[in-house]
Amino acid sequence: MKPPGMGWALNKDGTAARRLIAGHPEIGWVELRGIWPELSAIDPAIAVHLEIDAKYDVYLKRQTADVDAFRRDEG
């Protein structure tokens, strides 16, 4: 589903929502529900965890890349 006037698709895997939150710290679950009302069906206790996971996703990817580079250098 595309949010009105934005041209973004909401993937079933949550990729678009996760990238939006990770790339824009000022955007949270409440703002996403305004864009994609279907997200209101998600239990608020789960939504909190999804928002936290999305905000830390970029840092975890950087750390993974650092570890991979370290292993290549050591190997």
For each residue, the residues with C-beta under 8 A, 3 or more apart:
1: 9 10 36 38
2: 6 7 8 9 10
3: 6 8 10 35 36
4:
5:
6: 2 3 35
7: 2
8: 2 3 16 20 35
9: 1 2 16
10: 1 2 3 16 17 36 38
11: 14 15 16
12:
13:
14: 11 17 18 50
15: 11 18 19
16: 8 9 10 11 19 20
17: 10 14 20 21 32 36 39 50 54
18: 14 15 21 22 50 53 54 57
19: 15 16 22 23 54
20: 8 16 17 23 24 27 32
21: 17 18 24 25 27 28 29 32 51 54 55
22: 18 19 54 55 57 58
23: 19 20 58
24: 20 21 27
25: 21 55
26:
27: 20 21 24 31 32
28: 21 31 32 51
29: 21 32 33 39 47 48 50 51
30: 33 34
31: 27 28 34 35
32: 17 20 21 27 28 29 35 36 39
33: 29 30 36 37 39 40
34: 30 31 37
35: 3 6 8 31 32
36: 1 3 10 17 32 33 39
37: 33 34 40
38: 1 10 41
39: 17 29 32 33 36 42 47
40: 33 37
41: 38
42: 39 46 47 50
43: 46 47
44: 47 48
45: 48 49
46: 42 43 49 50
47: 29 39 42 43 44 50 51
48: 29 44 45 51 52
49: 45 46 52 53
50: 14 17 18 29 42 46 47 53 54
51: 21 28 29 47 48 54 55
52: 48 49 55 56
53: 18 49 50 56 57
54: 17 18 19 21 22 50 51 57
55: 21 22 25 51 52
56: 52 53 59 60
57: 18 22 53 54 60 61
58: 22 23 61 62
59: 56 62 63
60: 56 57 63 64
61: 57 58 64 65
62: 58 59 65 66
63: 59 60 66 67
64: 60 61 67 68
65: 61 62 68 69
66: 62 63 69 70
67: 63 64 70 71
68: 64 65 71 72
69: 65 66 72 73
70: 66 67 73 74
71: 67 68 74 75
72: 68 69 75
73: 69 70
74: 70 71
75: 71 72
